[in-house]
C-alpha cells in the first residue's frame, strides 16, 4: 500500500482489497523548533467490498405448545439465499416450512417440562460465495398445570345434641329419632383454584438494547424468575468486535466496550441453570458508538433486582429467597408484620418467613434484602410476599349422638331449635355455594317448612337462590374484585313455632394469583408472515376444559394490520395469531406495532401483556451518504487560518463538500460591539483552509469565543448528509505578566539543566508574550534530563493541558520512573513566581482550562485523583 502526502497534514492512500474486516494503524509525528512532538495514532478499518451479514430476528421468543411460530432473518443485501436448520435439541425435531427462505415457520412441539429450541440461518451471496450465520431461539412453555380441585365443605352440617336440663333421671331407653331430610342435594361443580404454591416455570427475558461509546464500561443483566434457586449464570459474547467480559458467572455482566470506528452491534448470551438442571438462554445487545456518552450526574445507583411474588401460608415457615450474597440483612417494608429468620445453606443464605394468622383471606407484604456479591458490591432484592390463609377443611362426618328425651315431658312441649348449620364459610368466586341447616324439636306437624332469602347489601351483587324452600339450598357465587361477604337469612317453621337466623358466606377473589409473564420485543422484515403467541399464565380460577384460560388480542398502536387466528375453534380459545407485516419502502423508518393480549380465567379475572413488533424496511440498494470530520479542539486567536479535513462514506461518489463556520463571541458588559459584525465563513472542498477574523485587538473585551463548524456532503445522486455543528474553543487573551521563572537548559539541543542550575534556582522574569513557566522532563534509557523555560498560553495548553496532564508518569513525576522501560517526555506548565523551581510544581500553580476571561486558569488540579 502506497502512502501519499506523508509530509502534510492530509495523508491519502488507496484502500487495499480485503476479504475480512482489516484494521490499518498509522502514526503521526509533528516537528517544530523545539523538536519532535508526541506521536498521535490513527486507525482505519477496511471493510470487504461485498461483505455479507445477517440477523435472525430477536433471540428470545416465548410460545405455547401447538402454536404456529414464524422465524425471521434479515440479510445485508438483496438477492441472498437462506438456509435454516434446527441446532438443538435433537428430539423433538420440528419441520421447518420454507427453510430456504428468510421467513420460515413451524409448529411448536409439546415439551412437558418446557424447553428451548435453537435454530441458525446461513445467508449466502450467490455471486461471491461469501456467507454469514446468525442464531435465534424459541422458548416453549411447559403445559399449564391442571390445578387441584378444592373440596367444597359438606352440605350436611354436623348435628349437635340438644342443650337442656334433665327434669328426672332417664328411665326409658327408646331414643328420639331425629327426622332426616330426604331431599336430593345438588352436586356443586368443581372449581379449579391454585395450589398452595402455584408451580412457576423457569423463565429468562432479554433486556433492552444498551447504547455506549467505545472504550467505556457497561453492565448487562436479564430478568429471571421461576425454577428452583440457587441459579448458576454463564455469559458469552456471540457477535461483534471482541469485548472484555468481567463477572461472566454472575447475574450482572460487566462489559468493557472496544473502541470502534463506526457504530457496531455487540451481542451477549446469558445461560441460566437452576437447581433442577433446567436451562434458559437470553441475549443482551450493546450498540457501540463513536460519540462519547455523557455520564449521569450523581452517584452510581445501586442495582435493585425485583423478584416474582412469593406465596406464604400463615403459621408455616416458608423459604422466600436462597441467595449467595454475604452480610445479608432483611427489612420488611410493607404489609402485616411477619417473622423473618435466616439459615445457612451450602454457600448461600436462605431467608424464611412465618406469617401471622390473618383476619382476612389474603394480604400482601414486601421485604428488602441487602447483601454483598462476590466483588463486594452491595445489591438489593425486593421480595414481594402474598400471604394466604388456607380454607378450613371440615372434619369427618360422624353419626349424630342419640338424644334421649326426659321422662314425663310431653313431646309437644319440645322447643323448635337449630341443631346445626353452615355459616362463616369461604367459597371461591365463579363456583357453586351451598346453604344448609338442621333443625330439631317442635310441637307442630312433623314436616318443617324452610324459607331462604338473600339480604343484599348496598352495592352488593345480585344472587339467585336455588331450592330456597328446602334445607339444602344453593346459589352461584359472583365474580368479585375483593373478598365479599354475602348475607343470607333462613326461616323455619313447624306450623306452631318459627325460628330464624342469618348465615354469612365469604366469596374469595382469585384475581391476584392470575399471573402472565412479559414478552420480549420482536423484530421482523416488511412483508414477513408474523406469528403472535399469548403466554400461558399461572393461577386464577381455571376452566375445567383442556384450554384452562380464554384469550383475546387487540392492536394498540401502529399501522393497522389484519390479525387472523392460527387455529380453529371458538375465538375465545385462540392464543396463537398471524398477520402480514406492512410493506415499507427501502430505507424507510421502522414501523412499530403494539399488540395487547388479555387472558381471562373462569372468574372473569383478567391479566394483560403487551407484544411489540418492529417492522424493518428493506435495505437500500445504495446506503445513504454519511459525512464526518474531526476539527481541532483549540485554536489560538493569533492563528489566522483554520485547516479542515472532510470524510464521506455511502451514497454514490463523487461527493461535493460545503463548509459553514459560524463565529460565536460573547463580549464583556459595556464593551463596544464588534465592527464590522462577524459573518459566517463558508468554504468548499474536502480539505479547505479558512481565514479567521482578526480579533487580537479586541481580546480584552471578549468573554468567550468559539467557532461552530458544520459540514454538508452531497453525493452524485443528490442525497445529502450533514455533520456537526462541532465547536472549536479559541484561546483569545494571551497577555499576562510574565512570572519569575527558573530558566535553564535547551530542549532543542538536548542541553539539560546542570545540578548547579537546579540547586541555585536563580529565577528571572518571563516576557509578557511568554508569561508561563514550563518544566520539561525527558527520560532516555535510565537518564532523566530536566529543562526550564518560558512559554505562551497556546504552547502551555497544548503540551501540558492536552498532553502530559493525563499521563500518570508525569503528574506527579516519580524519580523511580527512571527504572521503567521505554522513553517518555513530560511537560508541566505553571504560573506563579518560582513555581517551577522543583521538578513537580505545586498543585495550586498548575494551569487549567481557559477561564471566563480567556486566561488559562490557575490552581485547578489536573486530575480528579489525589
Residue pairs with C-beta under 8 A, 6 or more apart in sequence:
1 13
1 14
1 16
1 24
2 13
2 14
3 11
3 12
3 13
4 11
4 12
4 13
5 11
5 12
9 643
9 645
10 645
10 687
11 26
11 28
15 44
15 46
16 22
16 46
17 49
18 46
18 47
18 48
19 48
19 130
20 48
21 45
21 46
21 47
21 48
21 51
22 45
22 46
23 43
23 44
23 45
23 46
24 43
24 44
24 45
24 46
25 41
25 42
25 43
26 41
26 42
26 43
26 44
27 39
27 40
27 41
27 42
28 39
28 40
28 41
28 42
29 36
29 37
29 38
29 39
29 40
30 36
30 37
31 37
33 748
34 747
34 748
35 747
35 748
38 803
38 825
43 259
43 261
44 261
45 261
45 262
48 130
50 77
50 125
50 127
50 128
50 130
51 76
51 130
52 75
52 76
52 77
52 80
52 123
52 124
52 125
52 128
52 130
52 131
52 132
53 75
53 76
53 123
53 132
54 73
54 74
54 75
54 76
54 80
54 82
54 121
54 122
54 123
54 132
54 133
54 134
55 73
55 74
55 134
55 523
56 71
56 72
56 73
56 119
56 120
56 121
56 134
56 135
56 136
57 71
57 72
57 73
57 74
57 136
57 522
57 523
57 524
58 136
58 206
58 520
58 521
58 522
58 523
59 135
59 136
59 137
59 206
59 267
59 269
59 281
59 282
59 283
60 137
60 139
60 204
60 205
60 206
60 281
60 282
60 283
60 520
61 69
61 136
61 137
61 138
61 139
61 520
61 522
61 533
62 139
62 141
62 203
62 517
62 519
62 520
62 533
62 535
63 69
63 108
63 138
63 139
63 140
63 141
63 531
63 533
63 576
64 108
64 140
64 141
64 533
64 534
64 535
64 536
64 575
64 576
65 108
65 109
65 110
65 111
65 140
65 141
65 143
66 107
66 108
66 110
66 567
66 576
67 107
67 108
67 531
67 533
67 566
67 575
67 576
68 105
68 106
68 107
68 108
68 531
68 566
68 576
68 578
69 105
69 106
69 107
69 108
69 138
69 531
69 533
70 103
70 104
70 105
70 524
70 528
70 529
70 530
70 531
70 578
71 84
71 96
71 103
71 104
71 105
71 106
71 119
71 121
71 136
71 138
72 102
72 103
72 522
72 523
72 524
72 525
72 528
72 530
73 82
73 84
73 102
73 103
73 121
73 123
73 134
74 102
74 523
74 525
74 616
74 619
75 82
75 102
75 123
75 132
75 619
76 123
76 132
76 619
77 125
77 619
78 618
78 619
78 621
79 125
79 126
79 127
80 123
80 124
80 125
80 126
81 100
81 123
81 124
81 126
82 100
82 101
82 102
82 121
82 122
82 123
82 124
83 99
83 100
83 121
83 122
83 124
84 96
84 99
84 100
84 104
84 119
84 120
84 121
85 96
85 99
85 119
85 120
86 93
86 94
86 96
86 117
86 118
86 119
87 118
87 119
87 120
87 135
88 116
88 117
88 118
89 115
89 117
92 109
92 111
94 106
94 107
94 108
94 109
94 117
95 106
95 107
96 104
96 105
96 106
96 119
97 104
97 105
97 106
98 104
98 105
102 121
102 525
102 528
103 524
103 525
103 528
103 529
105 529
105 531
108 117
108 138
108 140
109 117
109 140
110 143
111 140
111 142
112 142
112 143
113 142
113 278
114 139
114 140
114 141
114 142
114 201
114 202
114 278
115 139
115 140
116 137
116 138
116 139
116 140
116 279
116 280
116 281
117 137
117 138
117 139
117 140
118 135
118 136
118 137
118 281
119 135
119 136
119 137
119 138
120 133
120 134
120 135
120 136
121 133
121 134
121 135
121 136
122 131
122 132
122 133
123 131
123 132
123 133
123 134
124 130
124 131
125 131
134 239
135 238
137 281
139 203
139 204
139 280
141 201
141 535
141 536
142 201
143 536
144 536
144 537
144 538
144 542
144 548
144 549
145 198
145 199
145 538
146 192
146 542
146 548
147 192
147 193
147 194
147 195
147 198
147 542
148 192
148 193
148 195
149 190
149 191
149 192
150 190
150 191
150 192
150 193
150 391
150 428
151 393
152 188
152 191
152 427
152 431
152 432
152 434
153 393
153 394
153 422
153 425
153 434
154 394
154 397
155 185
155 422
155 434
155 436
155 472
156 185
156 397
156 436
156 438
156 472
157 420
157 421
157 422
157 436
157 437
157 438
158 394
158 395
158 397
158 398
158 400
158 420
159 178
159 400
159 419
159 420
159 438
159 440
160 400
160 419
160 420
161 400
161 401
161 403
162 403
162 417
162 419
162 440
162 441
166 406
167 406
167 407
167 408
167 409
168 406
168 407
168 408
169 407
170 404
170 406
170 407
171 407
172 404
172 407
173 404
174 404
175 402
175 403
175 404
176 402
176 403
176 404
176 405
178 400
178 403
178 419
178 440
179 446
179 448
181 470
181 471
181 472
183 467
183 470
183 471
183 472
185 434
185 472
186 432
186 466
186 467
186 472
186 474
188 431
188 432
188 433
188 434
188 474
189 431
189 432
189 544
190 544
191 428
191 430
191 431
191 432
191 541
191 602
192 541
192 542
192 543
192 544
192 602
193 428
193 510
193 541
193 542
194 510
194 513
194 538
194 539
194 540
196 311
196 313
196 388
196 390
197 311
198 311
198 513
198 515
198 538
198 539
199 538
200 225
200 226
200 227
200 308
200 538
201 226
201 227
202 224
202 225
202 226
202 227
202 228
202 272
202 274
202 276
202 278
202 280
203 224
203 225
203 226
203 227
203 280
203 517
204 222
204 223
204 224
204 270
204 272
204 280
204 281
204 282
205 222
205 223
205 224
205 282
205 517
205 518
205 519
205 520
206 222
206 282
206 283
206 284
206 520
207 220
207 221
207 222
207 223
207 282
207 284
209 285
209 286
209 287
210 218
210 220
210 284
210 285
210 286
210 287
211 286
211 287
211 289
211 293
212 218
212 257
212 286
212 287
212 288
212 289
212 293
213 257
213 288
213 289
213 290
213 291
213 292
213 293
214 257
214 258
214 259
214 260
214 288
214 289
214 290
215 257
215 258
215 259
216 256
216 257
216 292
216 293
217 254
217 255
217 256
217 257
218 254
218 255
218 257
218 286
219 252
219 253
219 254
219 255
219 303
220 235
220 252
220 253
220 255
220 268
220 270
220 284
220 286
221 251
221 252
221 253
221 284
221 303
221 305
222 270
222 272
222 282
222 284
223 518
224 231
224 251
224 272
224 280
225 307
225 308
225 517
226 308
227 272
227 274
227 275
227 276
227 278
227 280
228 274
228 275
228 276
229 274
229 275
229 321
229 322
229 323
230 274
230 275
230 322
230 323
230 324
230 348
231 251
231 272
231 273
231 274
231 275
232 249
232 272
232 273
232 274
233 248
233 249
233 250
233 251
233 270
233 271
233 272
234 248
234 249
234 270
234 271
234 273
235 245
235 247
235 248
235 249
235 253
235 268
235 269
235 270
235 271
236 248
236 268
236 269
236 271
237 243
237 245
237 266
237 267
237 268
237 269
238 267
238 268
238 269
238 283
239 265
239 266
239 267
240 264
240 265
240 266
240 267
240 286
240 288
241 258
241 260
241 264
241 266
241 288
242 258
243 255
243 256
243 257
243 258
243 266
243 286
244 255
244 256
244 258
245 253
245 254
245 255
245 256
245 268
246 253
246 254
246 255
246 256
247 253
247 254
247 374
247 375
250 373
250 374
250 375
251 305
252 303
253 268
253 270
253 284
255 266
255 268
255 286
257 266
257 286
257 288
258 288
260 288
260 289
260 290
261 290
262 290
263 287
263 288
263 289
263 290
264 287
264 288
265 285
265 286
265 287
265 288
266 285
266 286
266 287
266 288
267 283
267 284
267 285
267 286
268 283
268 284
268 285
268 286
269 281
269 282
269 283
270 281
270 282
270 283
270 284
271 279
271 280
271 281
272 279
272 280
272 281
272 282
273 279
282 520
302 378
302 379
302 380
303 379
303 380
304 380
304 381
304 382
305 379
305 380
305 381
305 382
306 381
306 382
306 384
307 321
307 381
307 382
307 383
307 384
308 384
308 515
309 364
309 384
309 385
309 386
309 515
310 318
310 320
310 321
310 353
310 383
310 384
310 385
310 386
311 318
311 385
311 386
311 388
312 318
312 320
312 338
312 353
312 355
312 385
312 386
312 387
312 388
313 355
313 387
313 388
313 389
313 390
314 355
314 356
314 357
314 358
314 387
314 388
314 389
314 390
315 354
315 355
315 356
315 357
316 354
316 355
317 341
317 352
317 353
317 354
318 352
318 353
318 354
318 355
319 350
319 351
319 352
320 351
320 352
320 353
320 367
320 383
320 385
321 350
321 351
321 367
321 369
321 381
321 383
322 345
322 348
322 349
322 350
322 351
323 348
323 349
323 351
323 369
323 371
323 381
324 347
324 348
324 349
324 373
324 374
325 348
325 349
325 369
325 371
325 372
325 373
325 379
326 349
326 371
326 372
327 371
327 372
328 342
328 349
328 351
328 369
328 370
328 371
329 369
329 370
329 371
330 340
330 342
330 351
330 367
330 368
330 369
330 370
331 367
331 368
331 370
332 338
332 340
332 365
332 366
332 367
332 368
333 366
333 367
333 368
333 382
334 364
334 365
334 366
335 363
335 364
335 365
335 366
335 385
335 387
336 355
336 356
336 358
336 363
336 365
336 387
337 356
338 353
338 354
338 355
338 356
338 365
338 385
338 387
339 353
339 354
339 355
339 356
340 351
340 352
340 353
340 367
341 351
341 352
341 354
342 349
342 350
342 351
342 352
343 349
343 350
343 352
344 350
349 371
351 367
351 369
351 383
353 367
353 385
355 363
355 365
355 385
355 387
357 389
358 387
358 389
360 389
360 483
361 388
361 389
361 426
361 483
361 506
361 508
362 386
362 387
362 388
362 389
362 483
362 508
362 512
363 386
363 387
364 384
364 385
364 386
364 387
364 512
365 384
365 385
365 387
366 382
366 383
366 384
366 385
367 382
367 383
367 385
368 380
368 381
368 382
368 383
369 380
369 381
369 382
369 383
370 378
370 379
370 380
370 381
371 378
371 379
372 378
372 379
373 379
386 512
386 513
391 426
392 426
403 440
405 411
405 414
411 443
412 443
413 443
414 440
414 441
414 442
414 443
415 441
415 442
415 497
416 439
416 440
416 441
416 442
416 443
416 444
416 492
416 493
416 494
416 496
416 497
416 498
416 499
417 439
417 440
417 441
417 499
418 437
418 438
418 439
418 492
418 499
418 501
419 438
419 439
419 440
420 437
420 438
421 436
421 437
421 438
421 490
421 501
421 503
422 434
422 435
422 436
422 437
422 503
423 501
423 502
423 503
423 504
423 505
424 504
424 506
425 505
425 506
426 505
426 506
426 507
426 508
427 433
427 477
427 505
427 506
427 507
427 508
428 477
428 507
428 508
428 510
428 541
428 603
429 477
429 478
429 479
429 480
429 507
429 508
429 509
429 510
429 541
429 603
430 477
430 478
430 479
430 541
430 602
430 603
430 604
431 476
431 477
431 541
432 474
432 475
432 476
432 477
433 474
433 475
433 476
433 477
433 486
433 505
433 507
434 472
434 473
434 474
435 452
435 465
435 472
435 473
435 474
435 475
435 488
435 490
435 503
435 505
436 471
436 472
436 473
437 450
437 471
437 490
437 492
437 501
437 503
438 471
439 448
439 471
439 492
439 499
442 448
442 494
442 496
442 497
443 494
443 496
443 497
444 493
444 494
444 495
444 496
444 497
445 494
445 495
445 496
446 494
447 494
448 471
448 492
448 493
448 494
449 469
449 492
449 493
449 494
449 495
450 468
450 469
450 470
450 471
450 473
450 490
450 491
450 492
451 468
451 469
451 490
451 491
451 492
452 465
452 468
452 469
452 473
452 488
452 489
452 490
453 465
453 468
453 488
453 489
453 491
454 463
454 465
454 475
454 486
454 487
454 488
454 489
455 487
455 488
455 489
455 502
456 462
456 463
457 487
460 484
460 486
461 478
461 480
461 484
461 486
462 478
463 475
463 476
463 478
463 486
464 475
464 476
465 473
465 474
465 475
465 488
466 473
466 474
466 475
467 473
467 474
477 507
478 484
478 507
479 603
479 604
479 605
480 507
480 508
480 509
481 509
481 511
482 509
483 506
483 507
483 508
483 509
484 506
484 507
484 509
485 504
485 505
485 506
485 507
486 504
486 505
486 506
486 507
487 502
487 503
487 504
488 502
488 503
488 504
488 505
489 500
489 501
489 502
489 503
490 500
490 501
490 503
491 498
491 499
491 500
492 498
492 499
492 500
493 499
509 603
509 605
510 539
510 540
510 541
510 601
510 603
510 605
511 540
511 603
511 605
511 606
512 539
513 538
513 539
513 540
514 537
514 538
514 539
514 540
514 599
514 601
514 605
514 606
514 607
515 537
515 538
515 539
515 607
516 535
516 537
516 597
516 599
516 607
516 608
516 609
517 535
517 537
517 609
518 609
519 535
519 609
519 610
519 611
521 611
521 612
521 613
521 614
522 530
522 611
522 612
522 613
522 614
523 613
523 614
523 616
524 530
524 581
524 613
524 614
524 615
524 616
525 581
525 615
525 616
525 618
526 581
526 582
526 583
526 584
526 591
526 615
526 616
526 617
526 618
527 580
527 581
527 583
528 580
528 581
528 615
529 578
529 579
529 580
529 581
530 578
530 579
530 580
530 581
530 613
531 566
531 576
531 577
531 578
532 553
532 563
532 576
532 577
532 578
532 579
532 595
532 597
532 611
532 613
533 575
533 576
534 551
534 553
534 575
534 576
534 597
534 599
534 609
535 597
535 609
536 548
536 549
536 575
537 549
537 599
537 601
537 607
540 549
540 601
540 602
540 603
540 605
540 607
541 601
541 602
541 603
541 605
542 548
542 549
542 601
542 602
543 549
543 550
543 601
543 602
544 602
547 573
549 599
549 600
549 601
550 572
550 573
550 599
550 600
550 601
551 572
551 573
551 574
551 575
551 597
551 598
551 599
551 600
552 571
552 572
552 597
552 598
552 600
553 563
553 577
553 595
553 596
553 597
553 598
554 595
554 596
554 598
555 561
555 563
555 593
555 594
555 595
555 596
556 594
556 595
556 596
556 610
557 592
557 593
557 594
558 591
558 592
558 593
558 594
558 613
559 582
559 591
559 593
559 615
561 579
561 580
561 581
561 582
561 593
562 579
562 580
563 577
563 578
563 579
563 595
564 577
564 578
564 579
565 571
565 574
565 576
565 577
566 574
566 576
566 577
566 578
567 574
567 576
572 600
575 597
581 613
581 615
582 591
582 615
584 591
584 615
584 616
584 617
584 618
585 617
585 618
586 617
586 618
586 619
586 620
586 621
587 617
587 618
587 619
587 620
587 624
588 617
589 617
590 614
590 615
590 616
590 617
591 614
591 615
592 612
592 613
592 614
592 615
593 612
593 613
593 614
593 615
594 610
594 611
594 612
594 613
595 610
595 611
595 612
595 613
596 608
596 609
596 610
596 611
597 608
597 609
597 610
597 611
598 606
598 607
598 608
599 606
599 607
599 608
599 609
600 606
622 650
622 651
622 652
622 717
623 650
623 651
624 650
624 651
624 719
624 721
625 648
625 649
625 650
625 651
625 655
625 713
625 714
625 715
625 719
625 720
625 721
626 648
626 649
626 650
626 651
626 713
626 721
627 646
627 647
627 648
627 711
627 712
627 713
627 721
627 722
627 723
628 646
628 647
628 648
628 649
628 711
628 723
629 644
629 645
629 646
629 647
629 709
629 711
629 723
629 724
629 726
630 645
631 642
631 644
631 709
631 726
631 728
632 642
632 728
633 728
633 729
633 802
634 728
634 729
634 730
634 731
634 794
634 797
634 798
634 802
635 642
635 692
635 707
635 728
635 729
635 730
635 731
636 730
636 731
636 734
636 793
636 794
637 695
637 696
637 699
637 705
637 730
637 731
637 732
637 733
637 734
638 696
638 734
638 794
639 692
640 691
640 692
640 694
641 689
641 690
641 691
641 692
642 661
642 689
642 690
642 692
642 707
642 728
643 687
643 688
643 689
644 659
644 683
644 687
644 688
644 689
644 690
644 709
644 711
645 686
645 687
646 657
646 659
646 685
646 686
646 687
646 711
646 713
648 655
648 657
648 713
648 715
648 721
650 715
650 721
651 713
651 715
651 716
651 717
651 719
651 721
652 715
652 716
652 717
652 719
653 715
653 716
654 715
654 716
655 686
655 713
655 714
655 715
655 716
656 684
656 713
656 714
656 715
657 684
657 685
657 686
657 688
657 711
657 712
657 713
658 682
658 683
658 684
658 711
658 712
658 713
658 714
659 681
659 682
659 683
659 684
659 688
659 690
659 709
659 710
659 711
659 712
660 680
660 681
660 682
660 709
660 710
660 712
661 680
661 681
661 682
661 683
661 690
661 707
661 708
661 709
661 710
662 680
662 681
662 707
662 708
662 710
662 725
663 678
663 680
663 681
663 692
663 693
663 705
663 706
663 707
664 704
664 705
664 706
664 707
664 708
664 727
665 674
665 678
665 695
665 702
665 704
665 705
666 702
666 703
666 704
666 705
667 673
667 674
667 701
667 702
667 703
668 701
668 702
668 703
671 698
671 701
672 701
674 695
674 698
678 693
681 690
681 691
681 692
683 689
683 690
692 707
695 702
695 705
695 732
696 732
699 732
699 733
699 734
699 735
699 854
700 733
700 735
702 732
702 733
702 854
703 852
703 853
703 854
704 852
705 729
705 730
705 732
705 854
706 727
706 728
706 729
706 730
707 727
707 728
707 730
708 724
708 725
708 726
708 727
709 724
709 725
709 726
709 727
709 728
710 722
710 723
710 724
710 725
710 726
711 722
711 723
711 724
712 720
712 721
712 722
713 720
713 721
713 722
713 723
714 720
715 721
729 850
731 793
731 794
731 797
731 850
731 854
731 856
732 854
733 853
733 854
733 855
734 769
734 792
734 793
734 794
734 854
735 768
735 769
735 771
736 768
736 771
736 772
736 793
736 831
736 855
737 768
737 771
738 765
738 766
738 767
738 768
738 770
738 771
738 790
739 765
739 766
739 771
739 772
739 773
739 831
739 832
739 833
739 835
740 763
740 764
740 765
740 766
740 833
740 834
741 763
741 764
741 765
741 766
741 773
741 788
741 789
741 790
741 834
741 835
741 836
742 757
742 758
742 761
742 762
742 763
742 773
742 788
742 834
742 836
742 837
743 763
743 764
743 766
743 788
743 789
743 790
744 753
744 754
744 757
744 758
744 787
744 788
745 751
745 752
745 753
745 757
745 776
745 785
745 786
745 787
745 788
745 789
746 787
747 776
747 778
747 787
747 789
750 778
750 785
752 778
752 785
752 786
752 787
753 785
753 786
753 787
753 788
757 788
758 786
761 834
761 837
763 833
763 834
763 837
766 772
766 773
766 790
767 790
769 792
770 790
770 791
770 792
771 790
771 792
771 793
771 831
772 790
772 791
772 792
772 793
772 796
772 829
772 830
772 831
772 847
772 856
773 788
773 789
773 790
773 791
773 829
773 830
773 831
773 832
773 835
773 836
773 841
774 788
774 789
774 790
774 791
774 795
774 796
774 799
774 800
774 827
774 828
774 829
774 836
775 786
775 787
775 788
775 826
775 827
775 828
775 829
775 830
775 836
775 839
775 840
775 841
776 786
776 787
776 788
776 789
776 825
776 826
776 827
776 828
777 784
777 785
777 786
777 787
777 810
777 813
777 825
777 826
777 828
777 839
778 784
778 785
778 786
778 787
778 823
778 825
778 826
779 785
779 817
779 818
779 820
779 823
779 824
779 825
780 823
781 823
782 818
782 819
783 818
784 815
784 817
784 818
786 839
788 836
791 799
791 829
793 855
793 856
796 829
796 847
796 856
797 847
797 850
797 856
799 827
799 829
800 827
800 828
800 829
800 846
800 847
801 829
801 847
801 848
801 849
801 856
801 862
803 827
804 810
804 811
804 825
804 826
804 827
804 828
805 811
805 862
805 863
806 862
806 863
807 824
807 826
809 817
809 820
809 824
809 826
810 824
810 826
810 827
810 828
811 826
811 828
811 840
811 862
811 863
812 840
813 826
813 828
813 839
813 840
815 839
828 836
828 840
828 841
828 846
829 846
829 847
829 856
830 836
830 841
830 842
830 845
830 846
830 847
830 858
831 845
831 847
831 856
831 858
832 842
832 844
832 845
832 858
835 841
835 842
835 845
843 859
843 861
844 858
844 859
845 858
845 859
846 858
846 859
846 860
846 861
846 862
847 856
847 857
847 858
847 860
848 856
848 857
848 858
848 859
848 860
848 862
849 856
849 857
849 860
850 856
850 857
851 857
